[in-house]
Amino acid sequence: MSKKHKHAEHEEHADETWLIPYADLLTLLLALFIVLYAMSSVDAKKFEDMSKAFNIAFSSGKGILDQSAVVTNANQMNVIDQTKPNSDGNQTMSERQRQRKAESLRQKEQQQLEKLKRQLDQYIRNNGLTAQLKTQLNQSQLLITISNTALFDSGSADIKQESRKLATTIGAMLEAYPGYEISVAGHTDNQPIHTAEFPSNYELSAKRAINFMSILLASGHLDPKLISPTGYGEFRPIATNATAAGRAKNRRVEISIIRKYTDAAATETLTVAAEQ
């Protein structure tokens, strides 16, 4: 009777070795579903992170009864899901704020330069100087071009007495718009000059630029650090030097009010005609 009882207990004991591969299979399926879920809204960075998590799950050697590796990977993915959008969102917001600020500054500068141009154009019309002065507003600067005949005698760098008022008036207008870098450039035609004072057109054009700049600074309200004179001689013509009319156009002084804020992506210049 005792032997039969022991034999029955032995027969009722089931073989549980199948639990090991079954637990491993469930572990792999769980890791696979986690990866598939994460890939439903994946980007390149998240895919790389999910791939690492997937590799860890496969190489961890843990079964269903010990899920620490899977739980750790799931926590890592939760951290990625929670921090990545916020990080991108903060960067995007910061970039948008910088773009809006830059655009606001460009618009304000555009309005200032357009206002200054209107004032100059009004002065030119009121004083009958349309043949001698012109203004142009483009993407990089507000350019004021003055014919040399309005400022200097031939071969001289001394500003005519009657023209000093013009330079003074331009300087007074610029005082209302501080902070802009200003370039004063002298240009000549290609007719050679060789005197004790001016060995070449370089010296003549540079001296004319310096003399005009000196009048701009005479009031003491413009920042000397922001103004620079340059002499280009005959090497930046805007017309042909083969005719008298062309040479007259090339003899000029240019005052450039340089923009502080420019749009590097712009493909079209903001050109405003001198006469509107």
Secondary structure, 3 states (H helix, E strand, C coil): CHHHHHHHHHHHCCCCCCHHHHHHHHHHHHHHHHHHHHHHHCCHHHHHHHHHHHHHHHHCCCCCCCCHHHHHHHHHHHHHHHHHHHHHHHHHHHHHHHHHHHHHHHHHHHHHHHHHHHHHHHHHHHCCCCCCEEEEECCCEEEEEEEHHHCECCCCCCECHHHHHHHHHHHHHHHCCCCCEEEEEEECCCCCCCCCCCCCHHHHHHHHHHHHHHHHHCCCCCCHHHEEEEECCCCCCCCCCCCHHHHHHHCEEEEEEECCCCCCCCCCCCCECCCC
